[in-house]
Amino acid sequence: MRKMETTNMNEYAPQPAEATPVTVIGLGSMGQAIAGAFLAGGHPTTVWNRTASKADALVSKGATLATTPAEAVEAGELVVVCVLDRDAAQEILNPVAGLLAGRGLLVLTSLSPTEANETSAWAAQENIAFLGGAIMATPDLIGNPEEASLLYAGSSTVFEKHKAALALLGTSTYLGDVAARASLLETGLLASMYSMFAGFFHGAALVGTQGVTAEEFTALAVPWLKAMTTFLPGQAEFIDKGDYTTDVQSLAFNKGGLDHIIHISEDQGIGTDVMKPIAELIDRQVEAGHGDDSLARLIEGIKNPKA
C-alpha cells in the first residue's frame, strides 16, 4: 500500500494546450462546482445530468452537454461521477461499463467503505481503472487548494495520470490502493468535526447562562481549540504504540475535570447530553484499573464498547 501523498494546485498547474478532456456526470451543486473548476483550468469538459437544464450555466462557459451517459463517457479520458449515492452511480455506470475500459473512472459520490470496495471490485471485473474519492469541502470552496481538500484511494495510475486536473479541485491526498480508505478517513474526519462542534455548542450554552454571547465565547474558543490541537500528535503516539503510561493528565485527573463540567452544567440548568458519554468512557476505563493512564486510552473503550 502506498504512503499518503499530498499535492496542491500550485505544484501541478496544467497547461491548457495539453489539458485532458474530462467528463462530469451529475450536476448537483457539487458536480457543477467540479465541472466549473475543470473548465476554469482549461480542460475540455463534457457534462451530463438527468435534468439537462442544470448544465446551462456550464455550457455558457464552454462545457459540452452530452445527451446520454454513453456520449459523456466517450468524450472524456477522466470520467468523474458525482451523484446522490452508490445505487444512482451504478445505475448510470453499469450500461456504459464497456466504454469505460481504458479510461480513468473517479467516483466522488459518497460511499461507505464496504460500498467503495465493492465498486472497486466491480470496476476490476470490468477492466476499469477506478479511483474513489471523498470531498472535504463545500461546493463554494472547490477550486481553492487552501480551503478544499479531497481524499483519493484506489488506482494509483488514475491518480498519477490526472494529478494536475485533480489539483484544480483542491489539495489532493492519495491514501493508497484500498478503495475503502478514502471513505474511512472522510468519516473519521467528520466524526472529529461533529464532536468538536458539539463541545463548542455545549460551551456556548453554558456561558450563555450568564449572558455571555456566542460571539464573545468564540473569540476565546478559537485560539484555545487551536492550541489544544498541538497535543494530537502526542495522543496519536500513545495510540499507535498501545502504551498509555503517563505521569501527566491521567484518566483519573480528567475524570475530575469532566465531573466538574457536568456538575456545573447541571447547576446552570443546561443539558449534559454531550459531556456524559465522554465521562462514561472515562469512568469505564478508571473502573477497569486504568486511572493512571493517558486520556488517549479512551480509544480502547471506543474500539471495544463492551469491554
CORMORA-V535925 format. One record per residue. N is the residue number from 1. RES is the residue in one small letter. PSI is psi as a letter, one per 40 degrees, with the letter a starting at -180 (none if undefined). Layout:
N_RES_PSI + N_RES_PSI
//
This chain:
1_m_h + 2_r_i + 3_k_i + 4_m_h + 5_e_h + 6_t_h + 7_t_i + 8_n_i + 9_m_d + 10_n_d + 11_e_d + 12_y_f + 13_a_h + 14_p_i + 15_q_h + 16_p_d + 17_a_d + 18_e_e + 19_a_h + 20_t_h + 21_p_h + 22_v_i + 23_t_h + 24_v_h + 25_i_h + 26_g_h + 27_l_f + 28_g_a + 29_s_d + 30_m_d + 31_g_d + 32_q_d + 33_a_d + 34_i_d + 35_a_d + 36_g_d + 37_a_d + 38_f_d + 39_l_d + 40_a_d + 41_g_e + 42_g_e + 43_h_h + 44_p_h + 45_t_h + 46_t_h + 47_v_i + 48_w_i + 49_n_i + 50_r_d + 51_t_g + 52_a_d + 53_s_d + 54_k_e + 55_a_e + 56_d_d + 57_a_d + 58_l_d + 59_v_d + 60_s_d + 61_k_e + 62_g_e + 63_a_i + 64_t_h + 65_l_h + 66_a_i + 67_t_e + 68_t_i + 69_p_d + 70_a_d + 71_e_d + 72_a_d + 73_v_d + 74_e_d + 75_a_e + 76_g_i + 77_e_d + 78_l_h + 79_v_h + 80_v_h + 81_v_h + 82_c_g + 83_v_a + 84_l_d + 85_d_a + 86_r_d + 87_d_d + 88_a_d + 89_a_d + 90_q_d + 91_e_d + 92_i_d + 93_l_d + 94_n_d + 95_p_e + 96_v_e + 97_a_d + 98_g_d + 99_l_d + 100_l_e + 101_a_h + 102_g_e + 103_r_i + 104_g_h + 105_l_h + 106_l_h + 107_v_h + 108_l_e + 109_t_i + 110_s_h + 111_l_i + 112_s_i + 113_p_d + 114_t_d + 115_e_d + 116_a_d + 117_n_d + 118_e_d + 119_t_d + 120_s_d + 121_a_d + 122_w_d + 123_a_d + 124_a_d + 125_q_d + 126_e_e + 127_n_f + 128_i_h + 129_a_h + 130_f_h + 131_l_h + 132_g_i + 133_g_i + 134_a_h + 135_i_h + 136_m_g + 137_a_i + 138_t_i + 139_p_d + 140_d_e + 141_l_e + 142_i_h + 143_g_e + 144_n_h + 145_p_e + 146_e_e + 147_e_d + 148_a_h + 149_s_i + 150_l_h + 151_l_h + 152_y_i + 153_a_i + 154_g_b + 155_s_h + 156_s_d + 157_t_d + 158_v_d + 159_f_d + 160_e_d + 161_k_d + 162_h_f + 163_k_d + 164_a_d + 165_a_d + 166_l_d + 167_a_d + 168_l_d + 169_l_d + 170_g_a + 171_t_h + 172_s_h + 173_t_h + 174_y_h + 175_l_e + 176_g_a + 177_d_e + 178_v_h + 179_a_d + 180_a_d + 181_r_d + 182_a_d + 183_s_d + 184_l_d + 185_l_d + 186_e_d + 187_t_d + 188_g_d + 189_l_d + 190_l_d + 191_a_d + 192_s_d + 193_m_d + 194_y_d + 195_s_d + 196_m_d + 197_f_d + 198_a_d + 199_g_d + 200_f_d + 201_f_d + 202_h_d + 203_g_d + 204_a_d + 205_a_d + 206_l_d + 207_v_d + 208_g_d + 209_t_e + 210_q_f + 211_g_e + 212_v_h + 213_t_i + 214_a_d + 215_e_d + 216_e_d + 217_f_d + 218_t_d + 219_a_d + 220_l_d + 221_a_d + 222_v_d + 223_p_d + 224_w_d + 225_l_d + 226_k_d + 227_a_d + 228_m_d + 229_t_e + 230_t_e + 231_f_e + 232_l_d + 233_p_d + 234_g_d + 235_q_d + 236_a_d + 237_e_d + 238_f_d + 239_i_d + 240_d_d + 241_k_d + 242_g_e + 243_d_h + 244_y_e + 245_t_h + 246_t_i + 247_d_e + 248_v_i + 249_q_f + 250_s_i + 251_l_d + 252_a_d + 253_f_d + 254_n_d + 255_k_d + 256_g_d + 257_g_d + 258_l_d + 259_d_d + 260_h_d + 261_i_d + 262_i_d + 263_h_d + 264_i_d + 265_s_d + 266_e_d + 267_d_d + 268_q_e + 269_g_f + 270_i_i + 271_g_i + 272_t_f + 273_d_d + 274_v_d + 275_m_d + 276_k_d + 277_p_d + 278_i_d + 279_a_d + 280_e_d + 281_l_d + 282_i_d + 283_d_d + 284_r_d + 285_q_d + 286_v_d + 287_e_d + 288_a_e + 289_g_e + 290_h_f + 291_g_d + 292_d_e + 293_d_i + 294_s_i + 295_l_d + 296_a_e + 297_r_e + 298_l_d + 299_i_d + 300_e_d + 301_g_d + 302_i_d + 303_k_d + 304_n_g + 305_p_e + 306_k_e + 307_a_none
//
